[in-house]
Every structure is written in C-alpha cells, then in structure tokens.
Amino acid sequence: MNYVVPKTALEASKALVQEGAFALAGGTDLLVKLKTKFVSPSMVVDIKQVPKIMGIEATADGWWIGAATPCAEIVEHESFCKDWPGVVEALSLIGSTQIQGRATLGGNLCNASPAADSVPALISARGTCIISGQSREREEPIEKIVTSPGVTALEKGEFILGFKLPKPQSGTGDAYLRLIPRSEMDIAVVGAGTTVSVDKNKKITSIRVCLGAIAPTQIVLDGLEDIFIGKEPDENSINKLVSIAEAACKPIKDKRGTIEYRTKIAGVLSKRTLTIAYERATNH
Ligand SMILES: Cc1cc2nc3c(=O)[nH]c(=O)nc-3n(C[C@H](O)[C@H](O)[C@H](O)COP(=O)(O)OP(=O)(O)OC[C@H]3O[C@@H](n4cnc5c(N)ncnc54)[C@H](O)[C@@H]3O)c2cc1C
C-alpha cells in the first residue's frame, strides 16, 4: 500500500484517480475499515496538506469549513457556535474527545453512513460543499452527495475541499438531536436537524427538517412550507410535522431498534428539534 501527501488539490485528484486510492482525513472511519479488512486501499492519499482544506473562517456571505478540519477545532470557534448551534450540537456528538480531535466533516459525509451525525444538521442549514476534481471545482448541495449507504456521487479523482454555510439571517435558529441506545459512543437510531427562520412577529418564514438513520440516505422532509410558513407553530401544525416525519421513514430493523421504534422516534425528534430551533430563532 502506498501513502502520499499531496501539496495541491490537483496532485490530490491525480492520486485519487488511481484504482484503489482512498482519501485520508482524520482516519477515524478509514483506519477502522483498514484494520478490519473491510477495505484494502492500494494507495492512501492524505489530503490534509491541500490548501484551504484545513480551518474554519468567516467569509463575506457566511462560513467556510475546510473538509479536513477536525471537529474539535470547529466546536471551539465562538462565532461559528453562535451562528450555527445546531450544527455544533451535531459535531459535538461524534465519538469522544479523542475521536473529535481527528474526525472531520468531509470524512463524516463521505463515509456515507445513514447515521452520520453532522449530515442532517448541515443539510438543514442549507450547506453546500466544494468538490475538487482533476479538471474543475464544482459546488453541490450536501444532500446530493450520499447516494446509498457507503456510496457517494463523487466522480473518480474528486474529493470534498470544504463546506459553505450561509450567514444565518436575523431570526434564524437550528437544532440537532439524536437518540442512541447507550448514553455515549453509539450510532444514532434517529438523528434530526432542523433550521427555521422567523419574522419580527415570530411567524415562520422558512423551515427545513432533515432526518438521518431512517432510510438509506438522509431525508429532507417535504411539504412543511404549506403547513408552517406565515404562522407560529401550534399543536395542529406540529402534529402534521410528526405525521410527515413518520411517513418519510424507511428504516432498517437492527439491534438498536425496530422499524416501529425508529418511526416513532423520527416524529418525536422532529417535534423536539423544531421546538428548540423555533425558540432559538425567536431569540436570535
Ligand atoms: C469510536 C468511534 C466513535 C464514533 N462515533 C461517531 C458518532 O457518534 N457519530 C458519527 O457520525 N460518527 C461517528 N464515528 C465515525 C467517524 O468518527 C466519523 O464519521 C468521522 O467524521 C469521519 O471523519 P474522518 O476525517 O476520520 O474520516 P476518514 O476516516 O479519514 O474518512 C472516511 C471516509 O471518507 C473518505 N473521505 C474523507 N475525507 C474526504 C474528503 N474530504 N473528500 C472525499 N472523501 C473523503 C475516506 O476516503 C473514507 O472513505 C465514530 C468512529 C469511531 C471510531
């Protein structure tokens, strides 16, 4: 197995185009898969020295988060935490302190697990990612990347360079919750990320709810605008949200929960994240 550390995005793409090449960011998924012989790379491409791939910074219209920035660095960024507390909640749940010192958003997305914690939060925040390839860079909504468990829409030689999140307009709040069977270090039975914006009368002007671990890929709930826009949430609209969340579920059944349990929890977490996000929005 070869190991390379490209210094430019083009060098990284040229290395990644080779058969059996894998990108290495924090390695918290890849090394586990290597050790258990789930994958046998012919080449490991350590992408951490590619320019712009490490670090978090405010930009003219929002935030840039390099795809190989460790979660620990992101959760310590005070202004980012103020802007996107729900995204930070999601990152803070990944593994342990040790794991967070290495784990990255690029790895969490491209590992393509339906239960990845950061992904529903980033999708609900309407994040996009910049994909670097041999001949071009392209920008895609995050929900376009994972196509099925363990599979992404990235083409040969492509990798995620970084993520863009908008600057939340005044009156915006987000929240992320997950349920795990244990109190620590487990995979989500369901994860829910919600972002809402409100006007000065506390009426909702935009809403996005994304669920993880309830289907082969993360699911953005449809039809919420008709229920919530122009109104404050009430029992009736929240019950409709719960029904939509439950109807969107196509979960697996495993040792962490039955299909019925996951379906029920999807409704509960949708309701709870909406309540938290709405409260944050009205105080922002
Ligand atoms: C003990 C433990 C606990 C964990 N707990 C959680 C948890 O609670 N929640 C959760 O969501 N995850 C959890 N994970 C999984 C893992 O830590 C996360 O998915 C992490 O974010 C992966 O990031 P990484 O940088 O380590 O990825 P890596 O292992 O470096 O890479 C993962 C995959 O993505 C590819 N890749 C990495 N970066 C890029 C890129 N920029 N562009 C294209 N492809 C790329 C790699 O080739 C590889 O296939 C846990 C893992 C462990 C070992």
The ligand as an SDF file (V2000), in Angstrom:
LIG
                    3D

 53 58  0  0  0  0  0  0  0  0999 V2000
  -15.1070    5.1930   18.4020 C   0  0  0  0  0  0  0  0  0  0  0  0
  -15.8210    5.8920   17.2690 C   0  0  0  0  0  0  0  0  0  0  0  0
  -16.9740    6.5970   17.5420 C   0  0  0  0  0  0  0  0  0  0  0  0
  -17.6510    7.2440   16.5160 C   0  0  0  0  0  0  0  0  0  0  0  0
  -18.7920    7.9350   16.8150 N   0  0  0  0  0  0  0  0  0  0  0  0
  -19.4770    8.5580   15.8200 C   0  0  0  0  0  0  0  0  0  0  0  0
  -20.6710    9.2750   16.1180 C   0  0  0  0  0  0  0  0  0  0  0  0
  -21.1180    9.3490   17.2560 O   0  0  0  0  0  0  0  0  0  0  0  0
  -21.3120    9.8830   15.0850 N   0  0  0  0  0  0  0  0  0  0  0  0
  -20.8540    9.8390   13.7990 C   0  0  0  0  0  0  0  0  0  0  0  0
  -21.4710   10.4170   12.9090 O   0  0  0  0  0  0  0  0  0  0  0  0
  -19.7070    9.1610   13.5040 N   0  0  0  0  0  0  0  0  0  0  0  0
  -19.0190    8.5330   14.4630 C   0  0  0  0  0  0  0  0  0  0  0  0
  -17.8690    7.8390   14.1770 N   0  0  0  0  0  0  0  0  0  0  0  0
  -17.4170    7.7580   12.7860 C   0  0  0  0  0  0  0  0  0  0  0  0
  -16.3180    8.8020   12.4020 C   0  0  0  0  0  0  0  0  0  0  0  0
  -15.5860    9.2550   13.5100 O   0  0  0  0  0  0  0  0  0  0  0  0
  -16.9230    9.9800   11.6440 C   0  0  0  0  0  0  0  0  0  0  0  0
  -17.6430    9.5190   10.5180 O   0  0  0  0  0  0  0  0  0  0  0  0
  -15.8430   10.9970   11.2090 C   0  0  0  0  0  0  0  0  0  0  0  0
  -16.4460   12.2310   10.9630 O   0  0  0  0  0  0  0  0  0  0  0  0
  -15.0700   10.5650    9.9860 C   0  0  0  0  0  0  0  0  0  0  0  0
  -14.1290   11.5750    9.6600 O   0  0  0  0  0  0  0  0  0  0  0  0
  -12.6060   11.2350    9.3530 P   0  0  0  0  0  0  0  0  0  0  0  0
  -11.9480   12.5000    8.9860 O   0  0  0  0  0  0  0  0  0  0  0  0
  -11.9860   10.4750   10.4510 O   0  0  0  0  0  0  0  0  0  0  0  0
  -12.7870   10.2850    8.0620 O   0  0  0  0  0  0  0  0  0  0  0  0
  -11.7520    9.2690    7.4040 P   0  0  0  0  0  0  0  0  0  0  0  0
  -11.7180    8.0170    8.1930 O   0  0  0  0  0  0  0  0  0  0  0  0
  -10.4540    9.9270    7.1060 O   0  0  0  0  0  0  0  0  0  0  0  0
  -12.5110    9.0210    6.0240 O   0  0  0  0  0  0  0  0  0  0  0  0
  -13.7880    8.4150    5.9960 C   0  0  0  0  0  0  0  0  0  0  0  0
  -14.1630    8.1180    4.5250 C   0  0  0  0  0  0  0  0  0  0  0  0
  -14.3750    9.3250    3.8180 O   0  0  0  0  0  0  0  0  0  0  0  0
  -13.3980    9.4950    2.7710 C   0  0  0  0  0  0  0  0  0  0  0  0
  -13.0050   10.9040    2.8610 N   0  0  0  0  0  0  0  0  0  0  0  0
  -12.5070   11.5480    3.9490 C   0  0  0  0  0  0  0  0  0  0  0  0
  -12.3860   12.8580    3.6910 N   0  0  0  0  0  0  0  0  0  0  0  0
  -12.7880   13.0310    2.4270 C   0  0  0  0  0  0  0  0  0  0  0  0
  -12.9040   14.1830    1.5800 C   0  0  0  0  0  0  0  0  0  0  0  0
  -12.5810   15.4080    2.0060 N   0  0  0  0  0  0  0  0  0  0  0  0
  -13.3610   14.0200    0.3130 N   0  0  0  0  0  0  0  0  0  0  0  0
  -13.7150   12.7660   -0.1340 C   0  0  0  0  0  0  0  0  0  0  0  0
  -13.6370   11.6480    0.6090 N   0  0  0  0  0  0  0  0  0  0  0  0
  -13.1900   11.7920    1.8820 C   0  0  0  0  0  0  0  0  0  0  0  0
  -12.2980    8.4920    3.0770 C   0  0  0  0  0  0  0  0  0  0  0  0
  -11.6540    8.0320    1.8980 O   0  0  0  0  0  0  0  0  0  0  0  0
  -13.0790    7.3720    3.7590 C   0  0  0  0  0  0  0  0  0  0  0  0
  -13.6990    6.5480    2.7950 O   0  0  0  0  0  0  0  0  0  0  0  0
  -17.1570    7.1740   15.1880 C   0  0  0  0  0  0  0  0  0  0  0  0
  -15.9770    6.4780   14.9190 C   0  0  0  0  0  0  0  0  0  0  0  0
  -15.3120    5.8350   15.9470 C   0  0  0  0  0  0  0  0  0  0  0  0
  -14.0330    5.0990   15.6410 C   0  0  0  0  0  0  0  0  0  0  0  0
  1  2  1  0
  2  3  1  0
  2 52  2  0
  3  4  2  0
  4  5  1  0
  4 50  1  0
  5  6  2  0
  6  7  1  0
  6 13  1  0
  7  8  2  0
  7  9  1  0
  9 10  1  0
 10 11  2  0
 10 12  1  0
 12 13  2  0
 13 14  1  0
 14 15  1  0
 14 50  1  0
 15 16  1  0
 16 17  1  0
 16 18  1  0
 18 19  1  0
 18 20  1  0
 20 21  1  0
 20 22  1  0
 22 23  1  0
 23 24  1  0
 24 25  2  0
 24 26  1  0
 24 27  1  0
 27 28  1  0
 28 29  2  0
 28 30  1  0
 28 31  1  0
 31 32  1  0
 32 33  1  0
 33 34  1  0
 33 48  1  0
 34 35  1  0
 35 36  1  0
 35 46  1  0
 36 37  1  0
 36 45  1  0
 37 38  2  0
 38 39  1  0
 39 40  1  0
 39 45  2  0
 40 41  1  0
 40 42  2  0
 42 43  1  0
 43 44  2  0
 44 45  1  0
 46 47  1  0
 46 48  1  0
 48 49  1  0
 50 51  2  0
 51 52  1  0
 52 53  1  0
M  END
$$$$
